């Protein structure tokens, strides 16, 4: 009974044999390990998600499984596309580079699923090199400088900001009442560092020297939640 069941599974598993299937998964596992190491080494954010990295490995293996099932069968491929089209993924991508890793996993799984190990190996080596090099590229974070004080200090604050940033700062928000005013400027991290280097003082200390300024807040604004 066991031998008959085994023969049935082998004879109805498509064009691939057991050895071919195991070889495809072995190649997929090796590529998935490379992707795992690359993501861990190139991740430059403050929050490293081990679960997401493990999911990259699983995505590579699952894609290989799907390709083993499809093979060259057009009917199965159309049916698989129809089945996957009803699945909706709502996982938030915190870092735009994570999308590149997801596509890498899918492409590697497809290559290994059709036994194209040469393409998977050379392609993964090239992607590994680029991901490793560009993984250390950091974004130029934006900072919001929030200045609050009396209305009479508004002109002095504008003059001081123009003097420190040479007019390159952007005034985003201006809120005022009869007695107080709030100015919100957008600057970059390089611009803030330049102020400290040239004047030898922090921006907040410079702004507090203006009469009427009561609060100075500097808030980092970044679209990447992983930072």
C-alpha positions in Angstrom: 0.0 0.0 0.0 2.8 2.4 0.9 4.7 1.6 -2.3 1.6 2.1 -4.4 0.9 5.5 -2.7 4.5 6.5 -3.3 4.3 5.5 -6.9 1.1 7.4 -7.3 2.6 10.6 -5.9 5.7 10.3 -8.1 3.7 9.6 -11.3 1.3 12.4 -10.7 3.8 15.1 -9.6 4.2 16.5 -13.1 7.4 16.4 -15.2 9.7 16.8 -12.2 11.0 13.9 -10.2 11.7 13.7 -6.5 15.4 14.4 -7.1 14.7 17.4 -9.2 12.2 18.8 -6.7 14.7 18.4 -3.8 17.5 19.9 -5.9 15.3 22.9 -6.7 14.5 23.4 -3.0 18.2 23.0 -2.1 19.2 25.7 -4.6 16.3 27.9 -3.3 17.4 27.5 0.3 21.0 28.5 -0.6 19.8 31.7 -2.4 17.3 32.4 0.5 20.2 32.2 3.0 22.2 34.7 0.9 19.2 37.0 0.9 18.8 36.6 4.7 22.5 37.5 5.2 22.3 40.4 2.8 19.3 42.0 4.4 20.8 41.6 7.9 24.1 43.2 6.8 22.7 46.0 4.7 19.9 47.0 7.1 20.8 50.5 8.3 17.6 51.3 10.3 17.3 51.4 14.0 14.7 48.7 14.1 15.7 45.4 12.6 12.8 43.0 12.0 14.0 39.3 12.3 10.5 38.1 11.4 10.5 40.0 8.1 13.9 38.6 7.3 12.6 35.1 8.0 9.6 35.8 5.9 11.9 36.6 3.0 13.4 33.1 3.2 9.9 31.5 3.4 8.8 33.6 0.4 11.7 32.3 -1.7 10.8 28.7 -0.8 7.1 29.2 -1.4 7.7 30.7 -4.8 9.9 27.7 -5.6 7.0 25.4 -4.5 4.6 27.2 -6.8 6.9 27.0 -9.8 7.4 23.3 -9.1 3.6 22.8 -9.3 3.2 25.0 -12.4 6.1 23.8 -14.5 5.2 24.2 -18.1 1.5 23.6 -17.6 -0.4 26.7 -18.9 -3.7 25.6 -17.4 -2.1 25.4 -13.9 -0.3 28.7 -14.3 -3.6 30.5 -15.2 -5.4 28.8 -12.3 -2.6 29.8 -9.9 -2.7 33.4 -11.1 -6.5 33.4 -10.5 -6.1 31.9 -7.0 -3.4 34.4 -6.0 -5.3 37.4 -7.4 -7.9 37.0 -4.6 -5.3 37.2 -1.9 -4.8 40.7 -0.5 -1.7 41.5 1.4 -1.8 44.4 4.0 1.6 44.2 5.4 3.1 47.7 5.7 6.4 48.2 4.0 8.5 50.3 6.4 11.5 50.7 4.2 11.3 51.1 0.4 14.3 48.8 0.0 12.2 46.0 1.5 10.2 45.9 -1.7 13.4 45.2 -3.6 14.1 42.3 -1.3 10.6 40.9 -1.8 11.0 41.0 -5.6 14.5 39.4 -5.2 12.9 36.5 -3.3 10.2 36.0 -5.9 12.6 36.1 -8.8 15.0 33.7 -7.1 12.2 31.3 -6.3 11.0 31.4 -9.9 14.5 30.7 -11.2 15.1 27.8 -8.8 11.6 26.4 -9.4 12.4 26.0 -13.1 16.0 24.7 -12.4 17.7 27.8 -13.7 20.4 27.8 -11.0 22.9 29.7 -13.2 20.6 32.7 -13.6 19.6 32.6 -10.0 23.3 32.4 -8.8 24.7 35.1 -11.1 21.7 37.4 -10.6 21.8 37.0 -6.8 25.5 37.7 -6.7 25.1 40.9 -8.6 22.1 42.0 -6.5 24.0 41.1 -3.3 26.8 43.4 -4.3 24.6 46.3 -5.1 22.4 45.8 -2.0 25.5 45.5 0.2 27.0 48.7 -1.2 23.9 50.8 -1.3 22.6 49.5 2.0 24.9 51.9 3.8 23.4 54.9 2.0 21.5 57.0 4.4 18.8 59.4 3.6 19.2 63.1 4.3 16.7 63.4 7.1 14.4 66.5 7.3 14.1 68.4 10.4 11.2 70.7 11.5 12.3 73.7 13.5 9.4 74.9 15.6 9.8 78.3 17.1 7.3 79.8 19.5 7.3 83.2 21.2 5.9 86.7 21.2 4.7 88.3 18.0 7.3 91.0 18.2 10.1 88.5 17.7 8.9 87.2 14.4 10.9 89.6 12.2 14.1 88.9 14.3 13.6 85.2 14.0 13.1 85.3 10.2 16.3 87.4 10.0 18.3 85.0 12.1 17.1 82.0 10.1 18.0 83.6 6.8 21.4 84.5 8.2 22.1 81.0 9.5 20.8 79.0 6.5 21.5 81.6 3.7 17.8 81.6 2.8 17.7 77.8 2.0 15.3 77.0 4.8 11.6 76.6 4.0 8.8 78.2 6.1 6.1 75.6 6.2 3.7 76.8 8.9 3.0 80.2 10.5 0.4 80.3 13.3 -0.3 83.4 15.3 -2.5 85.0 17.8 -2.7 88.6 19.1 0.2 88.0 21.4 2.1 84.9 20.2 3.4 83.4 17.0 4.6 80.0 15.9 6.9 79.5 13.0 7.8 76.0 11.6 10.8 75.7 9.2 12.0 72.7 7.3 15.7 72.1 7.1 18.0 69.2 6.4 20.4 67.4 8.7 23.4 68.8 6.7 22.1 72.4 7.1 21.8 71.9 10.9 25.3 70.5 11.0 26.6 73.4 9.0 25.1 75.9 11.5 26.9 74.1 14.4 30.2 74.1 12.5 30.2 77.7 11.4 28.8 79.4 14.5 30.1 77.0 17.1 26.7 77.0 18.8 23.5 75.0 18.4 20.6 76.5 16.5 18.4 76.6 19.6 21.0 78.7 21.5 21.2 81.1 18.6 17.4 81.5 18.4 17.0 81.9 22.2 19.2 85.0 21.9 16.3 86.7 20.2 14.1 88.6 22.6 10.7 87.1 22.9 11.5 83.5 21.9 10.1 81.1 24.5 10.3 77.7 22.9 12.5 76.1 20.2 11.8 72.5 19.2 13.7 70.5 16.5 11.8 67.4 15.3 13.2 64.8 12.8 10.7 64.1 10.1 11.2 60.9 8.0 8.8 59.0 5.8 10.6 55.7 6.6 9.1 54.3 9.8 12.1 52.0 10.4 14.4 55.0 11.0 
